[in-house]
Amino acid sequence: MVRGADLLDNTPRQIALIRALGDTVPRYCHLPLVLNADGQKLSKQQGATPLNPDNLMGELERAWTHLGFAHLGADSIAAFWRTALPLWQARFGN
């Protein structure tokens, strides 16, 4: 499960609840937050632009560069993931 680093502190409680309910605990990956010019968490309430469902490749590239990676210039979603996943694994492991 990929989520923002701001949720890191409540993860142990969620894991305990999931275990108490007898379910399988997911693997978590907490990413750094995207911040606005004032250093605050970027959100829709603070002017973040919504995702454009008509431009999924552009949105993937935008998210990728927000995570600190270089623009990939892939020509399809499949090509994007083939290129992006090894780079992700090299930086963050599994």
Secondary structure, DSSP 4 states (H G I P E B T S, - for coil): -EEEGGGGGGHHHHHHHHHHTTPPPPP-EEEPPPB-TTSSBP-GGGTPPPP-TT-HHHHHHHHHHHTTPPP---SSHHHHHHHHHHHHHHHH--
